Amino acid sequence: MAGTGTAHLRDGDDILLRVEGLTVEFPAPGGNRVKAVSGISFDIKKGETLGLVGESGCGKSTTGRAIIQLPPPTAGSVQLNGDELTDLKGDSLRLRRTDIQMIFQDPISSLNPRRKIGKVVAEPLDVWGPASKEEKRAITDKLLEAVGIDPDLARDKRPHEFSGGQCQRISIARALVLDPSMLICDEPVSSLDVSVQAQILNLLGDLKVDYDLTLVFIAHDLAVVKNISDRVAVMYLGKMCEVAESNEMYSNPAHPYTSLLLGSVPEPDPDNEIDLEIVEEGDLPSPINPPSGCRFRTRCPRADEQCSAEEPQMVQIASDHFVACHHPLIEPQPMEVSLAND
């Protein structure tokens, strides 16, 4: 059940990104407002990969764009290394964005079709990089080689001469050219063949180590997210449902919606029987007029009057496992408390 709260937020000097109460709304006809993201909170440690998952329309891509202030959120806080991004404007914001880059969902349309690849990758350096053309070319060639593209063959070609997987590699090189500390990957493999998906995922894993990166990996495919993420956050209709360490999330889903998503992941075994008990009830509500209380209640078999009247808050049910649900699938476990000696 989709709720709110900050119980899952962590403290420490190693927190690179902290998002709290993030809200994004858009104007709609008739004076209405589309409530794309409604008060979600999460954090990411340095070197960590957060998987942000949910079905289409849940607000995960809007969340990724709001982090880099594209567009600026309607309300809430976005702190990168302690700096409040929502307070920055103009050149100050543009300069801070060099430390946090985005890889977009459609690799081909994200590249300027009129520009040659060498210019596409080097373009950020024209603003923030060295003045020397030789230095720019050296940096560009190094990044193209790092993502598996031969710079001598690719430099003078245009995006339409490359496959989708190659274009995604080029997009990754462009995102890394300013040496950012964080990459936001907005469904970077959803439009690619399965074999190419594996190559891109392996590439991101290698680059994360080589360039000391922190990743936000946005996807609707939970099988993909499991293989690359350290921590997973599940969203539904603009709200955060569940946050947990990756293996814990997949082994012990506590939220009915998370269980539904996991049950819908196809298994590559023709002998497996289809589980007919996995049934999704109700239609997806409108983000203009979301349900009261828990937003998932109209599709949840466990919903009752409490779900209609009260919005669930994030609560801890296990070590690094949090859920926003009045009736979770697993009961909270007693937390160990260490008492310091006086």
KAKA-V94777 format. One record per residue. N is the residue number from 1. SS is DSSP state (@ for helix, = for strand, . for the rest). PSI is psi as a letter, one per 30 degrees, with the letter a starting at -180 (NA if undefined). NEAR is the number of other C-alpha atoms within 12 Angstrom. Layout:
{{N | SS | PSI | NEAR} {N | SS | PSI | NEAR}}
This chain:
{{1 | . | k | 48} {2 | . | k | 50} {3 | = | a | 43} {4 | = | a | 40} {5 | . | l | 31} {6 | . | g | 30} {7 | . | f | 26} {8 | . | f | 36} {9 | . | k | 29} {10 | . | l | 22} {11 | . | l | 17} {12 | . | l | 15} {13 | . | f | 15} {14 | . | g | 18} {15 | = | j | 23} {16 | = | e | 34} {17 | = | k | 42} {18 | = | j | 33} {19 | = | k | 38} {20 | = | k | 33} {21 | = | h | 29} {22 | = | k | 40} {23 | = | k | 37} {24 | = | k | 37} {25 | = | k | 27} {26 | = | k | 22} {27 | = | k | 15} {28 | = | l | 15} {29 | @ | k | 9} {30 | @ | g | 8} {31 | @ | g | 9} {32 | = | l | 14} {33 | = | k | 21} {34 | = | j | 28} {35 | = | i | 35} {36 | = | e | 37} {37 | = | k | 42} {38 | = | i | 39} {39 | = | h | 34} {40 | = | l | 50} {41 | = | k | 41} {42 | = | l | 46} {43 | = | l | 43} {44 | = | k | 44} {45 | = | l | 29} {46 | . | k | 27} {47 | . | g | 27} {48 | . | l | 31} {49 | = | j | 37} {50 | = | k | 40} {51 | = | k | 44} {52 | = | j | 50} {53 | = | l | 47} {54 | . | l | 37} {55 | . | l | 27} {56 | . | k | 21} {57 | . | g | 26} {58 | . | f | 37} {59 | . | g | 38} {60 | @ | e | 41} {61 | @ | e | 38} {62 | @ | e | 37} {63 | @ | e | 49} {64 | @ | e | 43} {65 | @ | e | 33} {66 | @ | f | 34} {67 | @ | e | 46} {68 | . | g | 38} {69 | . | h | 35} {70 | . | i | 22} {71 | . | l | 20} {72 | . | k | 27} {73 | . | l | 33} {74 | . | e | 28} {75 | = | l | 26} {76 | = | l | 29} {77 | = | k | 32} {78 | = | j | 37} {79 | = | k | 30} {80 | = | j | 36} {81 | . | h | 25} {82 | . | f | 20} {83 | = | k | 21} {84 | = | j | 24} {85 | @ | f | 34} {86 | @ | f | 31} {87 | @ | f | 19} {88 | . | k | 21} {89 | . | l | 17} {90 | @ | b | 13} {91 | @ | e | 12} {92 | @ | e | 15} {93 | @ | e | 23} {94 | @ | e | 20} {95 | @ | e | 21} {96 | @ | f | 30} {97 | @ | f | 34} {98 | . | f | 28} {99 | . | f | 30} {100 | = | j | 37} {101 | = | l | 37} {102 | = | k | 42} {103 | = | k | 39} {104 | . | l | 34} {105 | . | e | 31} {106 | . | j | 25} {107 | . | e | 36} {108 | . | e | 28} {109 | . | f | 18} {110 | . | f | 28} {111 | . | k | 35} {112 | . | j | 23} {113 | . | f | 19} {114 | . | f | 17} {115 | . | k | 21} {116 | = | l | 24} {117 | @ | e | 39} {118 | @ | e | 39} {119 | @ | e | 33} {120 | @ | e | 35} {121 | @ | e | 44} {122 | @ | f | 39} {123 | @ | e | 29} {124 | @ | f | 29} {125 | @ | f | 29} {126 | @ | f | 20} {127 | @ | e | 16} {128 | @ | f | 21} {129 | . | a | 24} {130 | . | l | 20} {131 | . | f | 14} {132 | . | k | 14} {133 | @ | e | 17} {134 | @ | e | 14} {135 | @ | e | 17} {136 | @ | e | 27} {137 | @ | e | 28} {138 | @ | e | 23} {139 | @ | e | 30} {140 | @ | e | 42} {141 | @ | e | 31} {142 | @ | e | 26} {143 | @ | e | 34} {144 | @ | e | 36} {145 | @ | e | 23} {146 | @ | f | 26} {147 | . | g | 37} {148 | . | g | 27} {149 | . | k | 31} {150 | . | j | 23} {151 | @ | e | 28} {152 | @ | e | 17} {153 | @ | f | 18} {154 | @ | f | 29} {155 | . | e | 29} {156 | . | g | 19} {157 | . | l | 24} {158 | = | l | 25} {159 | @ | e | 32} {160 | @ | f | 22} {161 | @ | g | 21} {162 | . | l | 25} {163 | . | l | 20} {164 | @ | e | 28} {165 | @ | e | 35} {166 | @ | e | 34} {167 | @ | e | 42} {168 | @ | e | 44} {169 | @ | e | 45} {170 | @ | e | 48} {171 | @ | e | 44} {172 | @ | e | 45} {173 | @ | e | 45} {174 | @ | e | 40} {175 | @ | f | 42} {176 | @ | f | 40} {177 | . | f | 43} {178 | . | g | 34} {179 | . | h | 30} {180 | . | l | 29} {181 | . | f | 35} {182 | = | k | 40} {183 | = | k | 48} {184 | = | j | 42} {185 | = | j | 43} {186 | = | j | 36} {187 | . | h | 36} {188 | . | f | 43} {189 | . | g | 38} {190 | . | f | 32} {191 | . | g | 26} {192 | . | l | 25} {193 | . | l | 16} {194 | @ | e | 16} {195 | @ | e | 14} {196 | @ | e | 22} {197 | @ | e | 28} {198 | @ | e | 22} {199 | @ | e | 22} {200 | @ | e | 36} {201 | @ | e | 34} {202 | @ | e | 21} {203 | @ | e | 30} {204 | @ | e | 40} {205 | @ | e | 27} {206 | @ | e | 18} {207 | @ | e | 31} {208 | @ | e | 31} {209 | @ | e | 18} {210 | @ | e | 18} {211 | . | g | 26} {212 | . | h | 21} {213 | . | l | 32} {214 | = | k | 42} {215 | = | k | 44} {216 | = | j | 48} {217 | = | j | 48} {218 | = | k | 44} {219 | = | l | 40} {220 | . | f | 37} {221 | . | j | 32} {222 | @ | f | 35} {223 | @ | e | 30} {224 | @ | e | 30} {225 | @ | e | 41} {226 | @ | e | 32} {227 | @ | f | 25} {228 | @ | f | 36} {229 | . | k | 38} {230 | . | e | 31} {231 | = | k | 37} {232 | = | k | 47} {233 | = | k | 51} {234 | = | k | 53} {235 | = | k | 46} {236 | = | k | 46} {237 | . | h | 44} {238 | . | g | 46} {239 | = | l | 50} {240 | = | k | 52} {241 | = | e | 51} {242 | = | k | 54} {243 | = | k | 53} {244 | = | l | 41} {245 | = | k | 31} {246 | @ | e | 32} {247 | @ | e | 22} {248 | @ | e | 24} {249 | @ | e | 38} {250 | @ | f | 32} {251 | @ | e | 17} {252 | . | i | 27} {253 | . | k | 36} {254 | . | f | 38} {255 | . | k | 45} {256 | @ | e | 36} {257 | @ | e | 44} {258 | @ | e | 41} {259 | @ | e | 30} {260 | @ | e | 30} {261 | @ | e | 28} {262 | @ | e | 31} {263 | @ | f | 24} {264 | . | f | 22} {265 | . | k | 21} {266 | . | k | 17} {267 | . | k | 14} {268 | . | h | 10} {269 | . | j | 8} {270 | . | f | 8} {271 | . | f | 7} {272 | . | k | 9} {273 | . | k | 11} {274 | . | k | 16} {275 | . | j | 14} {276 | . | f | 9} {277 | . | f | 13} {278 | . | j | 18} {279 | . | k | 18} {280 | . | j | 21} {281 | . | k | 19} {282 | . | l | 12} {283 | . | l | 14} {284 | . | k | 23} {285 | . | l | 24} {286 | . | k | 23} {287 | . | f | 29} {288 | . | e | 24} {289 | . | i | 17} {290 | . | l | 29} {291 | . | l | 29} {292 | . | l | 23} {293 | . | b | 27} {294 | . | k | 38} {295 | . | f | 40} {296 | . | f | 45} {297 | @ | f | 39} {298 | @ | f | 28} {299 | @ | g | 26} {300 | . | k | 32} {301 | . | f | 23} {302 | . | g | 23} {303 | . | k | 29} {304 | . | a | 20} {305 | @ | e | 16} {306 | @ | e | 18} {307 | @ | e | 30} {308 | @ | e | 25} {309 | @ | e | 16} {310 | . | k | 23} {311 | . | k | 29} {312 | . | k | 34} {313 | = | l | 31} {314 | . | k | 36} {315 | = | l | 34} {316 | = | k | 28} {317 | = | f | 32} {318 | = | l | 25} {319 | . | k | 20} {320 | . | h | 28} {321 | = | j | 38} {322 | = | k | 43} {323 | = | k | 46} {324 | . | j | 47} {325 | . | k | 46} {326 | . | f | 35} {327 | . | i | 29} {328 | . | l | 34} {329 | . | f | 24} {330 | . | k | 22} {331 | . | k | 20} {332 | . | k | 23} {333 | . | k | 15} {334 | . | k | 10} {335 | . | k | 13} {336 | . | k | 9} {337 | . | k | 7} {338 | . | k | 6} {339 | . | k | 6} {340 | . | k | 5} {341 | . | k | 4} {342 | . | NA | 3}}
